[in-house]
Amino acid sequence: MTDISKYKNVSLSHKTYEMLDKIREDYGDCINKATFSILTAGGHIKVHKGLENIHSKYIRCHIPVIIPEHKRDELYLEVNGDKVYWTETWGFDNQTHHTAKNKTPYHRLIFLIDISRKALNLPAKRKVNLPFIRRLGKIIFRRGVDLN
């Protein structure tokens, strides 16, 4: 087990470090990112793709921590046109366009963890090679575009 005494706020996050160490013990060094995410009351995260996972080597897992009571379309993540409600832990390739909305008067808190496809026994995502100009054009045209 890793010595966590060097980290800040250990007393507040001891269970989190225990969980991450357990994952590392069972699956090796398979975690790219692990953090908490707050979606504020009335918040909206615009349509985007994960910049830190451009080769789709990881699956972004959402673990609900504090989910306020809400009506169905008040609090959700939309991935590639499908709405997902934070009622259970789930994961997706964050290279897929996604957006999140919280229309409630309360904050939502989840724990995000990127776990390698290999650790989850998922095949590598097929690489698509586009000429540089086509890739650049796609990047330029996507900026500021709300796909909803």
C-alpha positions, -999 to +999 in steps of 0.1 A: +000+000+000+012+035-009+023+058+019-005+084+018+008+106+046+025+129+021-008+140+006-028+170+017-062+164+034-055+128+041-080+126+069-107+138+045-097+115+017-083+084+033-110+061+020-104+075-015-067+066-014-075+032+000-098+026-029-072+037-054-045+016-038-068-014-039-074-009-076-036-006-082-030-038-062-056-057-082-050-042-117-016-025-117-009+010-127-041+014-147-055+048-134-049+078-156-070+103-136-090+102-103-108+133-090-140+146-076-163+166-099-190+191-088-217+202-111-231+233-095-268+240-091-281+252-124-249+242-140-243+231-176-211+217-191-210+223-229-206+196-254-170+184-255-146+154-257-119+145-232-086+162-241-065+140-219-077+107-235-072+115-272-062+079-280-092+064-261-069+043-239-091+049-208-127+045-198-141+074-177-161+060-148-186+081-129-192+071-093-222+090-077-213+105-043-240+132-037-269+132-061-297+156-052-333+145-056-345+155-090-370+149-118-358+129-147-347+156-171-333+179-144-299+162-138-281+141-164-251+134-186-258+131-223-234+109-242-237+107-280-274+115-277-282+091-249-291+106-215-276+089-184-288+096-149-264+093-120-282+064-102-253+040-104-217+037-113-210+035-150-184+043-176-179+055-212-152+065-236-149+103-230-137+108-266-174+105-274-192+139-274-209+145-241-225+173-220-239+175-185-268+195-170-280+202-135-313+221-135-318+215-097-311+241-070-284+217-055-249+207-064-241+172-077-209+155-066-193+125-084-160+107-083-143+104-117-118+078-124-101+069-157-093+032-159-073+017-188-092-004-213-067-032-207-075-034-170-112-037-179-106-063-205-119-040-233-104-040-267-084-010-279-104+015-299-098+013-336-075+041-347-088+064-375-062+081-395-073+113-411-050+136-431-038+166-410-060+192-428-092+172-423-084+167-385-077+205-382-109+213-399-129+191-376-113+207-346-120+243-359-156+235-368-164+219-334-154+248-313-183+266-297-208+242-313-237+231-291-249+198-305-280+198-284 
